[in-house]
């Protein structure tokens, strides 16, 4: 089977490529030409440029679509990347005769979502479901691993700062899931017919509040830090300022945005059992998972 991976240079994408390297599948990655990924074929292009996708999907049997953003900058908006980008990839894949499409969504995605992130992820899911292809949709919770931008961010901050700020009450629930399990599901779905036409949650076995997550990170790294709570109103003002400054003057997405604040106040939980059973996953606790790489730092 010949697989096209979009978003292959990202955190999840690199783990997917690592697992694909151990299979008989041939792999092609849609990426900027300057991207260096060893052992795979690189095709230049962008999900925002429909014309650039024809060559990428030629001769492909299945697409693993991982492209997504958590903050906006310039033309890289939630609507463009999540919704229009998915529509472009699907259209090119259908035109090329591709039948299999495995899609990265997000836990919390739903038709009545408040955040634009979840709204555009839902719109993308609907496009996938109506595509007529053999599709599978995965909805991961917060994904952690050696090179993540979540656990490592707070672990790194705790090395130098005496405080770890908590926005709002910090009681909303999360189910962090290891990147290895997420990648295993994407790769395993390629040869698992029971996953076709399924929307599956990918999440860990524990429902943890944000404060509990921070406490576990501190415990594993053997640190003690003060965790002051930042009022939501103050955090919104900060996010609004960052949304204005970063794209306009630094040409970068802001490190915090108002959409993220909305999602931080919602539970991000699901049912891991269907995916665990289908792909034979053996869930580990969050503490055990991050101890594999944080304890050595």
C-alpha angles and dihedrals in degrees: 000000000000114000130199114205120195115197090025094149093059131094096270093032094061091052090049090052091049091055093043089054088067092055132074090248120118111228133211123181127207105219146129110290091244092060113110116209114158122222098020137087113253121211116188116232148098134242086230092060108066093187092059093059101067095080092043095058097040110120093003123141100190140012126215103197112199104151114130142133134214096199133032133238129167113319090350095095126151090251094050099043102035103033110021092034092054091046090052094050093047093049092051092045093051092048089053093051096251112159105183123069125174113189134200112219128154139252110258094038110139141143094258096046119148100207120074089226092062093038092056092043089054091049089052091050091053091052090052093048092050095045097094090230129121095265138179123189122201123197111196125191119217106327120216135187145126095302102029124135095223113053092027091051094058094037089052093046091052091058092067108016126072090210137055109198121222117203111223121332093330092216100118112118127246132183104206114204128197117249090231090064093046092051092045090057094050093049094040093052091065091073099027109092092186089069093063114113090009130129106204133188116226109201142133127260096254132072104214131178118231089252090053090050090054091047091053092048090051092046093051092048090044095235135132119212137168113250108204117188115236113213112244092235092057091046091052091053090051092047092049091052093048091049089055099043106039102053095038102043107018098031089226134114113260117259089229130028137177092252090060090052090056091051093045089063094052129078111252101200138130146158112287097180101088093053093040091054096042095050100030095243120176105210120218129197119263090246093053092045097053093039088070091072110008098056091066094058 
